Amino acid sequence: MPKFAHDAIVPDENSLQQKKHQVAGMFDQIAGRYDFLNGFLSIGIDKAWRKKAVDQLRASAPREILDVATGTGDMALLLWKRLRPQHVTGIDISEKMLAIGREKIRDKGLETSIELLSGDSERIKFSENSFDAVTVAFGVRNFEHLEQGLREMHRVLRPGGKLVVLEFSQPSLKIFRGLYRFYMGVVAPLIVQLFSKNKKAYQYLDKSARAFPEGAGFLNIMHEAGFTQTYLKTLSLGICTIYCGSK
Ligand SMILES: C[S@@+](CC[C@H](N)C(=O)[O-])C[C@H]1O[C@@H](n2cnc3c(N)ncnc32)[C@H](O)[C@@H]1O
């Protein structure tokens, strides 16, 4: 039995595959259009959200950073650009998303500073206390076992290290929430269909965002996974939230 409702939300309810394989397959399918659609659907605000998330790490000046569910590497590149750490490692379960990310890193000549590896958040292939900071942007709601993913991120953090999670949330203002849900649930999947024929993928993203245990609920789950000094910051009237915690 899944521990949280959103753990059971899958891209294709008719598929017999476990969530992780379905999610990896879905991102493999949309990888080529992921960056374009992200920017288009969020009218570019996603970049500002990632910057705000990265800036939560400024004070601690981390040297070794792990970016979980790194996808096409935008967060990993931004971490490098804004914080100039010694090294950034990104992991993801979608090979096609990683391939696009690696191309961007190669184009910028940053192969020695940023490395993207195939890897699962629920079984991170690094020993404990390996990183000064861990980030995950728009990734946690795709995990098959949320708490296991958080425990793993806690394990690989050094004592005193910080986790920064960026994730969609539901706006608190009622009228705005209605408009936002209509946009995400109806308009966005239709726009996506024009470009990628993969309406289902964006319907899944909307469903999983709605079922996600957000706000104080998510901070509680972080506590249970071992994090302390947790706090959250809502962005853009609550469409997005940054969650932070320390080891
Ligand atoms: C919405 S994308 C976010 C990509 C990137 N972080 C960004 O900010 O654009 C979610 C990513 O999470 C990855 N993902 C989902 N479950 C994962 C897991 N268990 N371990 C690692 N990556 C995972 C997917 O393959 C996908 O690339």
The ligand as a Tripos MOL2 file, in Angstrom:
@<TRIPOS>MOLECULE
LIG
   27    29     1     0     0
SMALL
NO_CHARGES

@<TRIPOS>ATOM
      1 C1          9.4870   17.5040  -13.9340 C.3       1 LIG1
      2 S1         11.0750   16.8210  -14.2150 S.3       1 LIG1
      3 C2         12.1280   17.9790  -13.3760 C.3       1 LIG1
      4 C3         13.4900   18.1130  -13.9890 C.3       1 LIG1
      5 C4         14.3810   19.2110  -13.4310 C.3       1 LIG1
      6 N1         14.6920   19.0180  -12.0500 N.3       1 LIG1
      7 C5         13.7940   20.5850  -13.6460 C.2       1 LIG1
      8 O1         13.8150   21.3970  -12.7130 O.co2     1 LIG1
      9 O2         13.3570   20.8850  -14.7600 O.co2     1 LIG1
     10 C6         11.0560   15.4550  -13.0940 C.3       1 LIG1
     11 C7         12.2300   14.5270  -13.2470 C.3       1 LIG1
     12 O3         12.2290   13.6150  -12.1500 O.3       1 LIG1
     13 C8         12.7940   12.4080  -12.6040 C.3       1 LIG1
     14 N2         12.4980   11.3510  -11.6350 N.ar      1 LIG1
     15 C9         11.2980   10.8410  -11.3050 C.ar      1 LIG1
     16 N3         11.4250    9.8830  -10.3710 N.ar      1 LIG1
     17 C10        12.7550    9.7850  -10.0890 C.ar      1 LIG1
     18 C11        13.5200    8.9630   -9.2230 C.ar      1 LIG1
     19 N4         12.9420    8.0380   -8.4610 N.pl3     1 LIG1
     20 N5         14.8580    9.1550   -9.1680 N.ar      1 LIG1
     21 C12        15.4590   10.0720   -9.9750 C.ar      1 LIG1
     22 N6         14.7870   10.8630  -10.8350 N.ar      1 LIG1
     23 C13        13.4520   10.7210  -10.8930 C.ar      1 LIG1
     24 C14        12.1530   12.2420  -13.9700 C.3       1 LIG1
     25 O4         12.8120   11.3060  -14.7800 O.3       1 LIG1
     26 C15        12.2220   13.6910  -14.5080 C.3       1 LIG1
     27 O5         13.3820   13.9120  -15.2590 O.3       1 LIG1
@<TRIPOS>BOND
     1     1     2 1
     2     2     3 1
     3     2    10 1
     4     3     4 1
     5     4     5 1
     6     5     6 1
     7     5     7 1
     8     7     8 2
     9     7     9 1
    10    10    11 1
    11    11    12 1
    12    11    26 1
    13    12    13 1
    14    13    14 1
    15    13    24 1
    16    14    15 ar
    17    14    23 ar
    18    15    16 ar
    19    16    17 ar
    20    17    18 ar
    21    17    23 ar
    22    18    19 1
    23    18    20 ar
    24    20    21 ar
    25    21    22 ar
    26    22    23 ar
    27    24    25 1
    28    24    26 1
    29    26    27 1
@<TRIPOS>SUBSTRUCTURE
     1 LIG1         1 GROUP 0 **** ****
